[in-house]
Every structure is written in structure tokens, then in C-alpha cells.
Amino acid sequence: MIPFIDLKLQHNLHREAIEKALLDTCASTKYILGPEVTRFEQSFASFSGVKHAVGVASGTDALRISCLALGIRPGDEVLVPANTFIATALAVHETGALPVPVDVHPDTCLIDLHDLEKRITPRTKAIIPVHLFGQAINMGALVSFAEKHSLIIIEDACQAHGAKWNGRSVGSFGLAGCFSFYPSKNLGAFGDAGLITTNDSGLADELRKIRNYGSDKKNIHEFPGSNSRLDSIQASILNVKMQFLDEWNKRRFQAACQYVKELEGVEGIKLPAFDKNDSSRHVFHLFVIQSNRRDELAQHLIRKDIQCGIHYPIPFHLQKAFAFLKQGKGSCPISEELSTRILSLPMFPELTEKQINTVSNAIKAF
């Protein structure tokens, strides 16, 4: 079987270092916001080219806490791409604000700047661009758009650790950048974990208080905060894996280039659009193709012992959870069409040329 992602292989390759880090952290008895967390925050901030990084419990919490810290409240509207994991919209909803679905570009599956213009109202306060599948959005154009309309940018970089736009890391353009370290991400923990990047020192202080009961001094609570702290066990694992992230991203890009070499010109599928001479803009958290016969192709691959996935089969505005938005079918037609066509192929740093060849041949045979 060719797995969609092989976490067991990655763990076995780095088992000794990870187990030592875990044992050392256990022996330290500093399990909450300890030195391992501080070390990871500093390391990730340096990696991202920002002044501050604030560890939290998950990528969803990174988004939610960023919204709260930036003053997004009931009655506000936040522009969110329709083609994203539901967590992006849920984070907005949890503040009492309204997530407004925006359609995406058919080639990149990323938020469409032309459609953004149509969705703005007097209540629009922020944009959450999602660097989906590991590819950086054109942040130059997006920043100009946000400045024109006086909108806050909160970057959802939960799938794009290490991706860059014009040499600058995602998560460094907006007032806040949000990352997830869910186990399958380019940089994954052994459970849920998240982090927020920012260059604003005042905002960083506010984020730290919100994650810790509204407090930066024990038993002194300035406002009703929450409990969303990155624990030391997860941080110790991330500290081990962090040193391999650049190399892993390079391998993902190489795998994507091989997929394109094998599948270019194959009738019936559309390959992701990316610059094969720029390994920094797309770090390929996912390798996503399109096909009008997606479901049949997926079943064919499964029969061939090749795992695959769909990211995502239902745009968030068509989920029952967001029926109250009253954004029915046709409100984001490109996202809705993509949801019937997109198929994610196996993608992980240890994916071999032989495995890519096997997947590609199975697609050609279909």
C-alpha cells in the first residue's frame, strides 16, 4: 500500500531524538509553558522572520485568539475563502462575528481578489487569506487591497509552514499569522498544537494573556481569557522536527515536480499550477489534482492500494453548521465546482520516486 502520509516512517527515522526529548521534558516536570515552549516560540519566530511567536493549543485556537485580540466582535464581518477547512470559518464564528464566504481562483484554489471586492460591506472588518495546500497567496496584492479598504489581515498559514511570497515568509504579512501543528502538517506534533506569529509587541502581549486566562501574572486576571496553552511535551517534539523542516519542504517540492513530469499531458486531469523554478512559494502540504471523474478515479486508486483524499468535499458555506448564513448553492460557484473535482494524492517528505511512479501509472491506466 502507498499511504497518503507515512507518519510511522517519519517517526522511526527520528525515533531516538524524539524519545530523548520526550524523556528529558518528562524529567523536567515543566509541562505547561515551560522552557521547551519558549525555545520553540523563539525558533519559529526566527524561522518566519517575525519578532514574536505565541504557542497555543491548536491552529483553530490560533485563528480564534487572533480574532479576539484584534477586536473582532459580534456584528463584524470577516472575509474567508469558501474553499478551506471549516476551522477558518469556525474561529470567526466563535467570536460572534460573521464569516463571509469568498470564491476562489480555479487554478490555484486560493481566495480570489476580484470576488473579495464584491463581498465587502460597511461591516467588513478583516480578511483571513488561507495559504491552502501549502502555497503562498499573492500577499503583495492582498496587502494593497486590505490597505485600500482599511481591513485587518489575519493569515491562515496552517498548511504552509515555510512557504514564502517574494522571499518573505507567510505569517509575516498580516497583523497575525496562524499555524497548526496537527500531526499530518509539514511540521507536525503528536497531537493538537498551534502558534501565532506577529511583529506587534502589544498584540503579542495580548495574545499571551488570552491564551492564559487573561493573565500574565499568577492570580491577576485583566479580562476573561481562555486556556489555550502549547504544552511542553508537544513543543519538545516540534523542537526536534524543526531542524528538518526546510529539507522536508524541499523533498515535498521535488516530489511535486516528479508528479508533474509523470502526469503532464495526461488527458482528463488538471495539475496544480506552480513555478517549478521557485521552491519557496509552494511547500506542498498537499498535492491536489482535478478531474471530472474524481470519485471514480479515487475508487480506482484505492483498489490499487493507493490512499488519497479530498480537501475539501463540501465548501464551508454549504455545511449544515453554517446554514444560517443563507449562502446556498451558486453563491461561490468556483469553490462548489472544485469540491467535485479535487483529489489529493500521496504527499510526504519520504515519498519515493518508485511510489510516485506507481501512483502516476495507476492514474494513466485509469
C-alpha positions in Angstrom: 0.0 0.0 0.0 1.1 3.5 -0.7 -0.1 5.7 2.2 -1.4 9.2 1.9 1.1 10.2 4.5 3.5 8.0 6.4 3.9 9.3 9.9 5.2 5.9 11.2 8.1 6.0 8.8 9.0 9.6 9.8 8.8 8.7 13.5 11.1 5.7 13.0 13.7 7.8 11.2 13.9 10.2 14.1 12.7 8.0 17.0 15.9 8.3 19.1 16.0 12.1 19.1 12.2 12.4 19.7 12.2 9.9 22.6 15.2 11.6 24.3 13.4 15.0 24.0 10.2 13.4 25.5 12.1 11.8 28.4 14.0 15.0 29.1 10.8 17.0 29.2 9.1 14.5 31.4 12.1 14.5 33.8 12.0 18.3 33.9 8.4 18.3 35.3 7.9 21.7 33.5 4.9 20.7 31.4 3.0 23.9 30.8 4.6 27.0 29.1 8.0 25.7 30.1 11.4 26.3 28.5 10.7 23.9 25.6 7.7 26.1 24.6 9.8 29.3 24.9 12.6 27.7 22.8 10.1 26.6 20.1 8.5 30.1 20.0 11.8 31.7 19.5 12.9 29.2 16.9 9.7 29.5 14.9 9.7 33.3 15.1 13.3 33.4 13.7 12.3 30.9 11.0 9.4 33.1 10.0 11.2 36.4 10.2 9.0 37.9 12.8 9.6 39.4 16.3 7.1 37.2 18.3 5.6 33.8 18.2 2.9 32.7 20.8 2.2 29.0 21.2 -1.4 27.9 21.7 -3.4 24.7 21.8 -4.3 24.3 18.1 -4.5 26.0 14.8 -8.2 26.8 15.3 -7.3 28.5 18.6 -4.6 30.4 16.8 -7.2 31.9 14.5 -9.8 32.4 17.2 -7.5 34.1 19.7 -6.0 36.3 16.9 -9.6 37.4 16.0 -10.3 38.2 19.7 -7.0 40.1 20.2 -7.6 42.2 17.1 -11.0 43.3 18.3 -13.3 41.2 16.0 -16.7 41.1 17.8 -20.4 40.4 17.2 -21.7 42.4 14.3 -18.4 42.4 12.4 -17.9 40.5 9.1 -14.7 38.7 8.2 -14.0 37.6 4.6 -13.0 33.9 4.4 -12.4 31.7 1.3 -15.2 29.3 0.7 -12.6 26.6 -0.2 -10.9 26.0 3.2 -11.1 23.7 6.2 -14.1 24.6 8.3 -11.9 25.7 11.2 -11.2 29.0 9.4 -14.8 29.9 9.5 -15.5 28.4 12.9 -12.8 30.6 14.5 -14.6 33.7 13.2 -18.0 32.4 14.3 -16.7 31.7 17.9 -16.1 35.4 18.3 -19.7 36.2 17.4 -18.6 37.7 14.1 -19.9 36.6 10.7 -17.6 34.6 8.3 -18.4 35.7 4.8 -17.6 33.2 2.1 -15.5 34.4 -0.8 -14.9 32.4 -4.0 -11.5 31.2 -5.2 -9.4 31.2 -8.3 -10.0 28.0 -10.4 -6.2 27.4 -11.0 -4.8 28.0 -7.5 -7.9 27.3 -5.4 -6.9 30.4 -3.4 -9.1 33.4 -2.5 -10.0 35.5 -5.5 -9.1 39.1 -5.1 -11.8 40.1 -7.7 -14.5 38.3 -5.7 -13.3 39.9 -2.5 -14.3 43.3 -3.8 -17.9 42.1 -4.3 -18.2 40.8 -0.7 -17.2 44.0 1.2 -19.9 45.8 3.2 -19.7 48.6 5.8 -19.5 45.8 8.5 -16.4 44.1 6.9 -13.5 44.3 9.4 -11.0 41.7 8.3 -9.7 39.2 5.8 -8.4 35.8 6.6 -6.5 34.6 3.5 -5.7 30.9 3.6 -2.4 29.7 2.1 -4.1 26.5 1.1 -2.3 23.2 0.3 1.0 24.9 1.2 1.0 27.7 -1.5 1.5 31.3 -0.6 -1.1 33.8 -1.8 0.0 36.9 -3.7 0.4 38.9 -0.5 1.6 42.0 -2.3 -1.8 42.3 -4.0 -3.7 41.3 -0.9 -2.0 43.8 1.4 -2.7 46.6 -1.1 -6.3 45.5 -1.2 -6.6 45.5 2.6 -4.9 48.9 2.9 -7.3 50.3 0.3 -10.3 49.2 2.4 -8.8 49.6 5.9 -9.1 45.9 6.7 -7.2 43.7 9.1 -5.3 40.7 7.7 -5.1 37.5 9.7 -3.1 34.9 7.8 -4.2 31.3 7.9 -0.9 29.6 7.3 -1.9 26.3 9.0 -0.9 24.4 5.9 2.1 26.5 4.8 5.0 26.3 7.2 8.0 27.7 5.4 6.2 29.0 2.3 7.2 32.4 1.1 5.9 35.2 -1.1 8.7 37.2 -2.8 11.2 35.9 -0.3 9.1 36.8 2.8 7.6 34.1 4.9 3.8 33.6 5.2 2.6 34.6 8.6 4.7 37.8 8.5 2.4 40.0 6.3 -0.7 40.3 8.4 -1.1 41.6 11.9 -1.2 37.9 12.9 -0.2 34.7 11.2 -1.7 31.4 12.4 -0.2 28.0 12.2 -1.3 24.4 13.1 1.0 21.6 14.1 -1.6 18.8 13.6 0.4 15.6 13.1 0.0 15.4 9.3 1.2 19.0 8.7 4.6 19.8 7.2 5.7 20.4 10.8 3.6 18.1 13.0 3.3 17.4 16.7 2.0 14.3 18.4 -1.5 15.8 18.8 -3.1 19.3 18.5 -0.8 22.3 18.7 -0.8 25.8 17.2 1.1 29.1 17.2 0.6 32.8 16.3 3.2 35.0 14.7 3.3 38.8 14.8 5.6 41.8 14.6 3.4 43.8 17.0 4.7 43.6 20.6 1.5 44.9 22.1 -0.5 42.3 20.2 1.9 39.5 21.3 1.3 40.5 25.0 -2.5 40.4 24.4 -2.3 37.0 22.7 -0.3 35.6 25.7 -2.9 36.9 28.1 -5.8 35.5 26.2 -4.2 32.0 26.0 -3.7 32.0 29.7 -6.9 33.0 31.4 -6.4 36.8 30.7 -3.4 36.8 32.8 0.4 37.5 32.6 0.8 37.4 36.4 -0.4 34.5 38.6 -3.8 35.1 40.0 -4.1 38.5 38.4 -6.7 38.4 35.5 -7.2 41.5 33.4 -10.1 40.1 31.4 -11.9 36.8 30.8 -9.3 34.8 28.8 -9.2 31.1 28.0 -7.0 28.1 28.5 -5.1 27.5 25.2 -1.5 26.8 26.0 1.0 24.9 23.9 2.3 22.2 26.3 6.0 21.3 26.7 5.6 17.8 25.5 4.4 18.9 22.1 6.9 21.7 22.0 9.8 19.3 22.7 8.7 17.2 19.7 8.4 20.2 17.5 11.9 21.4 18.5 13.3 18.1 17.3 11.4 18.2 14.0 12.0 21.9 13.4 15.6 21.3 12.3 14.3 19.1 9.4 11.5 21.4 8.1 13.5 23.1 5.3 14.7 19.7 4.0 11.3 18.2 4.2 9.8 21.1 2.3 12.4 20.7 -0.4 11.6 17.0 -0.7 7.9 17.7 -1.0 8.6 20.2 -3.8 10.8 17.6 -5.6 8.0 15.1 -5.3 5.5 17.6 -6.8 7.9 18.2 -9.7 8.1 14.5 -10.3 4.3 14.1 -10.2 4.1 16.9 -12.9 6.8 15.2 -15.0 4.9 11.9 -14.9 1.4 13.3 -15.4 1.8 16.3 -17.6 -0.3 15.9 -20.7 -2.4 13.1 -19.3 -6.0 13.7 -20.6 -8.7 14.1 -18.1 -6.8 15.6 -15.2 -5.6 19.1 -14.3 -2.4 19.5 -12.4 -1.6 22.2 -9.8 -0.2 25.5 -11.2 3.2 26.4 -9.7 6.6 27.8 -10.7 9.0 24.8 -10.9 11.9 27.2 -10.6 10.6 28.6 -7.2 10.6 26.0 -4.4 9.7 28.6 -1.8 6.2 29.7 -2.8 4.6 26.3 -2.6 5.7 23.8 0.1 3.1 21.2 -1.0 1.4 20.2 2.2 -0.9 18.6 -0.3 -0.6 17.7 -4.0 -4.0 18.3 -5.5 -5.1 17.4 -9.0 -8.5 18.0 -10.6 -10.7 15.5 -12.6 -14.2 15.5 -13.8 -14.3 11.8 -12.8 -12.8 12.4 -9.4 -14.9 9.9 -7.4 -14.3 7.1 -10.0 -10.6 7.9 -10.1 -10.4 7.8 -6.3 -12.0 4.4 -6.1 -9.6 3.1 -8.8 -6.6 4.3 -6.8 -8.0 2.7 -3.6 -8.4 -0.6 -5.4 -4.8 -0.3 -6.4 -3.8 0.2 -2.7 -3.1 3.9 -3.1 -4.5 6.1 -0.5 -5.9 9.5 -1.5 -8.1 12.3 0.0 -10.4 15.2 -0.8 -9.6 18.6 0.6 -12.5 19.6 0.8 -15.6 17.9 -0.4 -18.1 20.5 0.9 -17.4 24.2 1.0 -18.0 25.6 4.5 -21.0 27.8 3.4 -22.9 24.6 2.3 -22.3 22.8 5.6 -25.3 22.4 7.8 -23.3 24.1 10.6 -23.4 27.3 8.5 -26.9 27.1 7.1 -27.8 30.3 9.0 -25.6 32.2 6.5 -28.2 31.5 3.9 -25.5 31.2 1.2 -26.9 28.4 -0.9 -25.6 26.7 -4.0 -24.4 29.1 -6.6 -23.1 31.7 -4.1 -19.4 30.6 -4.6 -19.7 28.6 -7.9 -16.0 28.0 -8.5 -15.4 26.6 -4.9 -18.5 24.5 -5.4 -17.3 23.1 -8.7 -13.8 22.5 -7.3 -15.3 20.4 -4.4 -16.5 17.9 -7.0 -13.2 17.8 -8.9 -10.2 18.0 -6.4 -8.3 14.9 -5.4 -5.2 14.9 -3.1 -2.5 12.4 -4.0 0.0 10.8 -1.5 2.5 13.5 -0.4 5.1 13.4 2.4 8.8 14.0 2.5 9.8 10.4 2.5 7.7 9.6 -0.7 9.9 7.7 -3.1 10.3 8.1 -6.9 9.1 4.5 -7.2 5.9 5.3 -5.2 5.2 8.4 -7.3 5.8 6.4 -10.5 3.3 3.7 -9.2 0.6 6.4 -8.4 1.2 8.1 -11.8 0.9 4.9 -13.7 -2.3 4.0 -11.9 -3.8 7.4 -12.9 -2.6 6.9 -16.5 -4.2 3.4 -16.6 -7.5 4.8 -15.4 
